Amino acid sequence: MQVTKALPHIRLLAANDGKVAELDAVWDEYKSLCQRYVTQFCGETVPDGYTDFIFESFLSARWQRVAVMQAAGMAQSWRTNRGKAWAAYEERLKRYQGLESEVRAKRKEPEWKEWQLPELRRACMQASVNVVERIAEEDLPLAVEAARQGS
């Protein structure tokens, strides 16, 4: 007897509308929760994937933990890259200020442009060997549809 472990070839479009709506609701809540933690970790607290939950959500504790861990990773990367950019800016500014006044008049003073917070834009939900990717509203014309009979 053969036991089927996974059916990765079944497309999301084959699922019923209720399941797709539930996945959309989970994605919307996950995205919102993850974004709140990214904002928290980029500005107010040090990124920590194992921090206590501080935002309310209907998602399970496991989903919430994954959102916190993903947000912590995004925020840590953002902080590291922003820190490197800030150090490079300070170095350029120091060099600029060390120039003679007539040379400085010919050059533009370096400017710091504040970085935007990272934003979660795309979902890729994974469960062992199955992968589901939600198509954004602007990409709906590119969505795969079931084949139609000839006209």
N, C-alpha and C positions, 0 to 999 in steps of 0.2 A: 504494500500500500504506500502510495506517494503522498506526502503531506505538502501542501502549498504554503510556503512561508510568506510570499509577497506577490503582489500583482502590480509591478511598477509600470506596466504598459497601459494601464487604464488612465485616460486623460481626465483632468479635473472637470472638463466640460461634460463628461459622462455622468458626473454626480448629480444628484437632484438639487433643485434650486434652494431647498432648505439648508442643505449641507454647505452649499456655496455661500449662502447668506451668513451662516454661523461662522465660517472661516473668515469672511469679510469683517464681521464684528470682532473676532479675536484679533485680527490684524490691526484694526483701527485702535483697539484698546492697547495692544502691545506697542504699537508705534507711539501712541500718546504717552504711555508710561515710560518707555525708553527715552523719549525726548525730554521728559521732565527730569529724569535722572542725569542725562547728559548735561542739561543746563545746570543742575545742582553740582555735578562733579567738575564742570569747567569753571565755575565761578566761586562757589561757596565752600565746598568741602573737597578733601583729597579723594581721588577715585579709589574706590574699594569695592570689589565685586562681592564681598561677603558682608557688607554693611547691613544693618537692620532696615527693614522696609519702612519708608517714611511717607509713601503715597498710597492712598487707598486704590484698590482695583478689584474687579470681579474675577480676575485671572487667578488660577491656582498658585500656590506658593512656588511650585516648580517653574511655571511660566514667569512669575515675578522675579525669581532668582536669575533666570536666563536674561531677562531684560536688564536687571541691575548689572550683571556681568558684562553684557554687551555694551551697555552705556559706559561702564568703567573703562573698558578697553578703548572705546572711541575717545573718551575724554583724556585718557592717559596719552594716547597718540597725539591728540590735538595740543595738549599742554607741552609735550616734548617738542613738537614741530614749531609751536608758537615761541617757545623759549629759545630755540635755535635762531629763529628769525629775529627775535628781539636782540639777541647777542650780536648778530650780524649788523643789525641797524645801529646799535650803539658803537660798534667798531667803525662803521662808515661815518657816523656823526663825529666821532673822535678824530678820525683822519681829516674830515672836512674842517673842523674847528682848528686843527693844527696847521692848516694852510695859511699862507700869507694873505693879507686882505685883498690885494689886487688879483690874485689867483682865485680866491674865494668869490669875488664879485662876478667872475666869469662862469662859475659853476652853480648848479642848483643845490640847495641844502637838502640833505636826505629827509624824507618824511616818513613817519610811522603811520601805517594804515591798520586800524584795529581789525583783527580777524573775526570772521563770522563763526558762530557756534556750529559744530557739525550737526547734520540733519539726517535722520534715517529716512530713506526714500523708497527703498525696495525691499520686499519681503522674500525670503527664501526659507520656507518652513521645512525642516528636515526631521524625519523619523526613521531611523536605521537606514534602510536602502531606498526609501521612498522620498522623493523631493517634489514639492508643490511650489510653484511660483505664481504669484498674483500679478496679473497684467494691469498696469496703470490705466486710468481712464483715457488718457491721451493716446494710448497705444491700442485701444480696443479695435480699431480697424485692422490691426495686424493679428488679432486673435485667431486661433485655429478654430474653424467651425466644422461641424459634421458635414460630410459630403451630401449633396443634394442629387436627386434623380434628374436626368436630363429633361429639358423643357419640351 
